[in-house]
Amino acid sequence: MPFYANTHTLQSSAGRKTMACREDARAIIKRVMGCSDKDAVVFVGSGSTSASNLLVAKLKIKAIADFVNLRQLVE
């Protein structure tokens, strides 16, 4: 890529181009995977571990598991 900028920096032509490339990639992935308009493609860093960790954090799975384990200890 001859030009690169942070995709959150839309004030430069390089930033706008980088954002457009990212959105093109997102559309291609959705098409290839057979996604609908209701599906989302989320770029999360460095692979499936990052994606899993993000999902666990957003769904608060660790906190729920810790709560369940604490309840089992008390019962």
C-alpha positions, -999 to +999 in steps of 0.1 A: +000+000+000+018+032-011-001+053+014-012+044+049-028+063+077-049+056+108-085+048+097-098+072+123-079+101+107-102+112+079-087+146+076-060+134+052-064+117+018-043+088+031-067+083+060-097+084+037-081+059+013-071+036+042-107+037+055-121+030+020-097+000+017-108-014+051-145-010+042-139-027+008-122-056+026-152-058+050-176-060+021-155-087+003-154-108+035-191-105+040-198-114+004-175-144+004-188-157+038-225-153+026-233-127+053-265-107+053-270-070+061-277-081+097-242-097+100-211-077+110-174-082+102-153-069+131-115-065+128-101-071+162-063-070+162-041-100+159-062-130+151-088-154+166-074-151+202-080-114+202-115-119+187-123-144+214-110-122+242-130-093+229-161-113+228-156-127+263-150-092+276-180-076+259-203-104+270-188-103+305-184-141+304-156-142+329-175-122+354-205-145+350-183-176+354-167-161+385-201-154+399-213-189+392-182-204+408-186-183+439-222-194+442-211-231+439-185-225+467-212-211+490-238-238+484 
